[in-house]
């Protein structure tokens, strides 16, 4: 019985030494990985120019500038579609806030409205059902208007078109 007691006393310190050794190796490996990743690297500290740039970016983010655009109504009426259905819609345009762009749009508005009536009347009721079909129509209209009316001297451009009212009867 005395022999058994001696064996357990000898195993106790060995187990403790193994646990301490494993913990020490794990700590050293973890420290080595952190060192390799640059956590302890003193050269990774931001320089004063980095700090100034960060401060400037922060100020710019705190005071965002609104886009320089205006929303202008282009058309608010109804059109008879191919097939007899009636489309009642309002179309607005997002244009640059420059006076030249607005003046160019106002001068071209009667022609644009006439072309819209002609273009929209060629659609049938089923052609305008669903959001994606309406967006496709707006994309075609936007491309046609910008291509046809953009000149170097007028600086005419429409950034986007939106339906604010759309009802097919």
Sine and cosine of phi, psi and omega as CSV:
sin_phi,cos_phi,sin_psi,cos_psi,sin_omega,cos_omega
0.00,0.00,-0.58,0.82,0.03,-1.00
-0.91,0.41,-0.56,0.83,0.01,-1.00
-0.92,0.39,-0.63,0.78,0.01,-1.00
-0.91,0.42,-0.61,0.79,0.00,-1.00
-0.91,0.41,-0.62,0.79,0.00,-1.00
-0.92,0.40,-0.62,0.78,-0.02,-1.00
-0.92,0.40,-0.65,0.76,0.00,-1.00
-0.94,0.34,-0.55,0.84,0.05,-1.00
-0.93,0.38,-0.57,0.82,0.01,-1.00
-0.96,0.28,-0.55,0.84,0.00,-1.00
-0.95,0.30,-0.56,0.83,-0.02,-1.00
-0.83,0.56,-0.81,0.59,0.01,-1.00
-0.91,0.42,-0.54,0.84,0.01,-1.00
-0.91,0.42,-0.66,0.75,0.01,-1.00
-0.91,0.42,-0.66,0.75,0.02,-1.00
-0.90,0.44,-0.67,0.74,0.03,-1.00
-0.90,0.44,-0.62,0.79,0.02,-1.00
-0.91,0.41,-0.69,0.73,0.00,-1.00
-0.90,0.44,-0.71,0.71,0.02,-1.00
-0.90,0.43,-0.65,0.76,0.02,-1.00
-0.90,0.43,-0.67,0.74,0.02,-1.00
-0.90,0.44,-0.69,0.73,0.02,-1.00
-0.89,0.46,-0.65,0.76,0.00,-1.00
-0.91,0.42,-0.68,0.73,0.03,-1.00
-0.90,0.44,-0.67,0.74,0.03,-1.00
-0.88,0.47,-0.67,0.74,0.03,-1.00
-0.89,0.46,-0.70,0.72,0.01,-1.00
-0.91,0.42,-0.67,0.74,0.03,-1.00
-0.90,0.43,-0.68,0.74,0.03,-1.00
-0.88,0.47,-0.68,0.73,0.05,-1.00
-0.90,0.44,-0.62,0.79,0.03,-1.00
-0.91,0.42,-0.64,0.77,0.02,-1.00
-0.91,0.41,-0.70,0.71,0.02,-1.00
-0.89,0.46,-0.63,0.77,0.03,-1.00
-0.90,0.44,-0.67,0.74,0.00,-1.00
-0.90,0.43,-0.54,0.84,0.01,-1.00
-0.98,0.21,-0.20,0.98,0.06,-1.00
1.00,-0.03,0.27,0.96,0.00,-1.00
-0.90,0.43,-0.61,0.79,-0.04,-1.00
-1.00,-0.06,0.12,0.99,-0.06,-1.00
-0.97,0.23,0.86,-0.51,-0.04,-1.00
-0.97,0.23,-0.36,0.93,0.00,-1.00
-0.97,0.25,-0.16,0.99,-0.01,-1.00
-0.99,0.13,0.00,1.00,0.02,-1.00
-0.92,0.38,0.65,-0.76,-0.01,-1.00
-0.91,0.40,0.65,-0.76,0.03,-1.00
-0.98,0.19,0.14,-0.99,-0.03,-1.00
-0.92,0.39,-0.52,0.85,0.03,-1.00
-0.94,0.35,-0.59,0.81,0.06,-1.00
-0.89,0.46,-0.64,0.77,0.00,-1.00
-0.91,0.42,-0.65,0.76,0.02,-1.00
-0.91,0.42,-0.70,0.72,0.01,-1.00
-0.89,0.46,-0.65,0.76,0.02,-1.00
-0.90,0.44,-0.65,0.76,0.02,-1.00
-0.90,0.43,-0.65,0.76,0.02,-1.00
-0.91,0.42,-0.67,0.74,0.03,-1.00
-0.89,0.45,-0.64,0.77,0.00,-1.00
-0.89,0.45,-0.68,0.73,0.03,-1.00
-0.89,0.45,-0.65,0.76,0.00,-1.00
-0.91,0.42,-0.57,0.82,0.00,-1.00
-0.96,0.27,-0.49,0.87,0.02,-1.00
-0.96,0.27,-0.43,0.90,-0.02,-1.00
-0.84,-0.54,0.94,0.34,-0.02,-1.00
-0.93,0.37,0.55,-0.83,0.01,-1.00
-0.99,-0.12,0.74,-0.67,0.02,-1.00
-0.94,0.34,0.55,-0.83,0.05,-1.00
-0.89,0.46,0.60,-0.80,-0.04,-1.00
-1.00,0.08,0.95,0.30,0.00,-1.00
-0.74,-0.67,0.33,-0.94,0.08,-1.00
-0.78,-0.62,0.42,-0.91,0.08,-1.00
-0.95,-0.30,0.84,-0.54,-0.01,-1.00
-0.86,-0.51,0.68,-0.73,0.06,-1.00
-0.98,0.21,0.75,-0.66,0.01,-1.00
-0.98,-0.21,-0.68,0.73,-0.14,-0.99
-0.50,-0.86,0.72,-0.69,0.08,-1.00
-0.58,-0.81,1.00,-0.02,-0.07,-1.00
-0.26,-0.97,-0.31,-0.95,0.03,-1.00
-0.79,-0.61,0.40,-0.92,-0.01,-1.00
-0.69,-0.72,0.66,-0.75,0.09,-1.00
-1.00,0.07,0.85,-0.53,-0.04,-1.00
-0.99,0.14,0.28,-0.96,0.10,-1.00
-0.90,0.43,0.84,-0.54,-0.06,-1.00
0.95,-0.31,-0.07,1.00,0.11,-0.99
0.99,-0.11,-0.20,0.98,0.03,-1.00
-0.94,0.34,0.37,-0.93,-0.01,-1.00
-0.91,-0.40,0.74,-0.67,0.03,-1.00
-0.93,-0.36,0.85,-0.53,0.08,-1.00
-0.95,-0.33,0.85,-0.52,-0.04,-1.00
-0.51,-0.86,0.36,-0.93,0.13,-0.99
-0.83,-0.56,0.77,-0.63,-0.02,-1.00
-0.89,-0.45,0.80,-0.60,0.05,-1.00
-0.87,-0.49,0.43,-0.90,-0.04,-1.00
-0.84,-0.54,0.59,-0.81,0.13,-0.99
-0.99,-0.16,0.89,-0.46,-0.05,-1.00
-0.82,-0.57,0.37,-0.93,0.09,-1.00
-0.87,0.49,0.46,-0.89,-0.08,-1.00
-0.98,0.19,0.01,1.00,0.00,-1.00
-0.92,0.39,0.59,-0.80,-0.02,-1.00
-0.89,0.45,-0.60,0.80,0.00,-1.00
-0.86,0.51,-0.68,0.73,-0.02,-1.00
-0.91,0.41,-0.68,0.73,-0.01,-1.00
-0.91,0.41,-0.68,0.73,0.03,-1.00
-0.88,0.47,-0.67,0.75,0.01,-1.00
-0.90,0.44,-0.64,0.77,0.03,-1.00
-0.91,0.41,-0.71,0.71,-0.02,-1.00
-0.88,0.47,-0.67,0.74,0.03,-1.00
-0.90,0.45,-0.58,0.82,-0.08,-1.00
-1.00,-0.01,-0.11,0.99,-0.12,-0.99
-0.83,0.56,-0.73,0.69,0.02,-1.00
-0.86,0.51,-0.65,0.76,0.02,-1.00
-0.92,0.39,-0.67,0.74,0.00,-1.00
-0.89,0.45,-0.68,0.73,0.01,-1.00
-0.88,0.47,-0.67,0.74,0.03,-1.00
-0.88,0.47,-0.71,0.70,0.00,-1.00
-0.90,0.43,-0.58,0.81,0.05,-1.00
-0.89,0.46,-0.69,0.72,0.03,-1.00
-0.87,0.49,-0.72,0.69,-0.01,-1.00
-0.90,0.43,-0.69,0.72,-0.04,-1.00
-0.93,0.38,-0.74,0.68,-0.07,-1.00
-0.94,0.35,-0.51,0.86,-0.02,-1.00
-0.94,0.33,-0.25,0.97,0.02,-1.00
-0.99,0.15,-0.17,0.98,0.01,-1.00
-1.00,0.04,0.43,-0.90,0.14,-0.99
-0.97,-0.22,0.22,-0.98,-0.05,-1.00
-0.82,0.57,-0.69,0.72,-0.02,-1.00
-0.92,0.40,-0.41,0.91,-0.01,-1.00
-0.94,0.33,-0.29,0.96,-0.10,-0.99
-0.91,-0.42,0.25,0.97,0.00,-1.00
-1.00,-0.01,0.75,-0.66,0.01,-1.00
0.99,-0.13,0.53,-0.85,-0.06,-1.00
-0.90,0.44,-0.69,0.73,-0.06,-1.00
-0.90,0.44,-0.58,0.81,0.02,-1.00
-0.93,0.37,-0.63,0.78,0.04,-1.00
-0.91,0.41,-0.65,0.76,0.03,-1.00
-0.90,0.43,-0.60,0.80,0.05,-1.00
-0.89,0.45,-0.67,0.74,0.03,-1.00
-0.88,0.47,-0.71,0.70,0.01,-1.00
-0.88,0.48,-0.62,0.78,0.01,-1.00
-0.90,0.43,-0.66,0.75,0.03,-1.00
-0.90,0.43,-0.73,0.69,-0.01,-1.00
-0.88,0.48,-0.72,0.70,0.00,-1.00
-0.87,0.50,-0.72,0.70,0.01,-1.00
-0.88,0.48,-0.69,0.73,0.00,-1.00
-0.90,0.44,-0.71,0.70,-0.03,-1.00
-0.90,0.44,-0.76,0.65,-0.04,-1.00
-0.90,0.43,-0.61,0.79,0.00,-1.00
-0.93,0.36,-0.64,0.77,-0.09,-1.00
-0.98,0.21,-0.61,0.79,-0.15,-0.99
-0.97,-0.24,-0.10,1.00,-0.01,-1.00
-0.98,0.21,0.83,-0.55,0.09,-1.00
-0.75,-0.67,0.30,-0.95,-0.03,-1.00
-0.91,0.41,-0.61,0.79,-0.07,-1.00
-0.99,0.17,-0.46,0.89,-0.07,-1.00
-1.00,-0.02,-0.34,0.94,-0.01,-1.00
0.84,0.54,0.54,0.84,-0.06,-1.00
-0.96,0.27,0.79,-0.61,0.10,-1.00
-0.37,-0.93,0.63,-0.77,0.13,-0.99
-0.91,-0.41,0.83,-0.55,-0.03,-1.00
-0.96,0.27,-0.66,0.75,-0.05,-1.00
-0.38,-0.93,0.39,-0.92,0.08,-1.00
-0.85,-0.53,0.58,-0.81,0.01,-1.00
-0.66,-0.75,0.62,-0.79,0.20,-0.98
-1.00,0.02,0.83,-0.56,0.09,-1.00
-0.98,-0.22,-0.20,0.98,0.11,-0.99
-0.56,-0.83,0.70,-0.72,-0.03,-1.00
-0.42,-0.91,0.93,-0.38,-0.03,-1.00
-0.61,-0.79,0.86,-0.50,0.07,-1.00
-0.98,-0.18,0.83,-0.55,-0.05,-1.00
-0.92,-0.40,0.00,0.00,0.00,0.00
